[in-house]
Structures are given as C-alpha cells and as structure tokens.
C-alpha cells in the first residue's frame, strides 16, 4: 500500500475547509502511522501555472507545514486534477507494482475525486479514510454536503473502499 497525500498546499489549507481541524489531525495521524510502519508516503502538488500565484516558487504552492514531507519522500507535481496526469507518477507506480492506494488530501470534489476514479480505471484498489479529505463551499453545495456526497454516496461500492479512520490506521499497520 502507498499513502498518497494530494494537494495539501499552503494556499488552500485553512479554516475555510470542511472540518478543517479534524481533517489536519487525521492527515497527520495517517502520515505518521504510515512512516512508522514503513508504508511509502507520496506527495502530489497541484500547479495552476506561472503567474497564478499557485505555481512552483509561490508560497501558496508549497506543501502545508502541518503535513510536510520528509527529505526522502517523493513529491510529484501535476497540472491537471488527477495525480495520474503526471506521467512520472504513473510510471513510478507501474515500476514498483503497487496496486493499492490510500488517498488523502484536497479537494474532495476536484483532485481527490479525479484521482480516485483514475486509479479505479487503472485497476488500483483505493482506500479513502473518513475525515482525511476536505473541500470548500461552492455555488452548488456547502462543503459538508460536497464531502458527504463523494465519501458516502459516490465512491463507496463503486470506486473506492471508504473506511473509518480507525480502519485506515489498522491497514497502515498491516492489521486488516
């Protein structure tokens, strides 16, 4: 299994997110658990392009301090919603033969959804821990409704196994 940490970047990691405090605590707990159990942690950052304020070299682009990667952890940059839009990321996963991903991060209705569905289409087993992805209010739904739509209705029994945080921790420890 690989723990995939998607787009938890300074420019979008703040109190505007649904259940911000518990999201950060859950993400930190899963990352720490993965590291302690020798589960590879891979980070992905979204790049909106030069001049957007959310690109390589911009403060908002940087990974949030609360979940900062260790020096030896891989970081991939993408410019589309799905992590699989990065050829190097896709080739790396193929080269190691890992077919199970635990996906956490931002935003539920954009990059997390696109990554979950892209991984599913490629034959990966996807685990989405409860409370470890989040998003903002939008013009159609508030953040909680958006979160619940994907985590409780869209992904389960279709694209991913959505599990309580306790079960995700057990999986990272190899107890499932």
N, C-alpha and C positions, 0 to 999 in steps of 0.2 A: 504494500500500500504506500502511496505517496500522499502527503498533506499538501494541497495546493492552496496557497494564500493569494487571493486575487484582488488587486486594486485597492488595498487598504493604504491609501495615499493621503498625505497631509491636507490636500485641498478639499477632500470630501469626507474626512474622518473627523466628525464633530457632532455636537448635540442635536443637529438637525436630523440625524439618522434615527430611525425607529429603534427604540430600546437601546440607545447608544451605550450606556454603561454596561449593561449585561452583554451586549454584543462584543465589546472590547474585552471584558473579562473572559468570556467564552473563547474568543480567538486566542488570547494569551495562554489560557489553560491548555487548549488543544496543541498549540505550538510547543509549549514547554513539555507536554506529555510526549509528543512525537519525538522531540530531541532526546528525552530521557530513555526512550525505547528504540532508538536508532532507526526511526522512520524518517525517510528523507522529506525535508520541507523545501518546497519550491515556491518562489515568489514570482508574481507576474505584475507588471505595472502597465497602466494604460497611458498612451501618448497621443494627445489630441493634435499634435503637430506644432512646429515652430510658430511663435507669436500668439499662441492661445493662452499662455500662462500655465498650461498643464502639459508641459513637454520636458524632455531631457534638459537639465540645467535650471529648471524652475523649481522654487521651493515647494509649491503645491504638488508637483510631480513626485517628490520624494516619498518613500515608504514611511508611514506614520511611526513615530518614536515608540509607541506602546508595543508594536509588533516587529521591531527592527530585525532584519536578518543578521545571522552570524556571518563572519567573513567567508566561511567555506560553503555557504548555501547559495544555490543557483538562483539567478534573477533573470527573467526574460521580459522583454518589452514588446508590447503589441500595439497595433494601431486600429484594430477592429474589436468588436465586442468579445468574440470567443478567443480564449487562450490558444486554440488550435489554429488561429490565423497567423501565428508565429511559426514559421517553418522549422526553425531551430528547436523550438519547444517540442513540436510534433516528432521531429526526428530523434530527439533525445529520448522521449518516452518509448518510441519504437526500438531504439538501440538497447535499452535496458529490459525491455519485455514486460514492464509492469502494466497490469491491466485493471488495477483498482485505484481509484482516486477518491480522496476525501476532499471536498471542495468547500472553502470558506471565503468570505470577503464581501466585496461591494461590486456593484449594486445588484440586489436581488433580481430586479426586472430587466436588467441590461446584461452586464458581463457574466454574472453568475448563471442566469438562465441560458444565455448563448453557449457558455462553456459546458454546462450540464448536458444540453441537447446535442452539442457537437461531440462530446465524449461518448454519449449513448450511441450516436450514429456510427461511431468508430469501434463499437464493441466493448467499451470500458464499463466496468461496474462502478457506479458512482454512489457515494455516500454523502448525504448532506445533513450535518448535525443541526439540530434545532437551536435557534438563537445565535448562530455563527455566520449569518449573512444578514444584511440590512439594506435599507434604501430610504429615500426621502418621499415626502408627499409629492404628488404630481397633479396635473389638472384633471385627472380622471378618478384617482383613488388616493385616500390618505396612505401614509407609509405602512401602517399596521395592516390595512386591507390588502395592499400590494404584497407585503410579506406573507400573509396568510394564504392568499390566492396561490402563490407558487409553492410554498412549503407544505401546504395542507391539501391542495387540490390538483395543481398542475403536475408536479414532479412525482409524488408517490404513486407506485404501481404503474408508472408509465416510463419515466426517465431515470429515476433515482430512488434509492432507499433513504427515506428521511427518518432519522433516528433521534431519540432524546440525547442530550449532551452526554449523559452518563454512559450510554451505549457507545457513543463515539469514542469516549475516553477508553473504555474497555477494549475496543477494536484496536486502538493505537497501542495498547499494552499487549495485544495478542491474545486477549481473553474473549473470544466470541465464537 
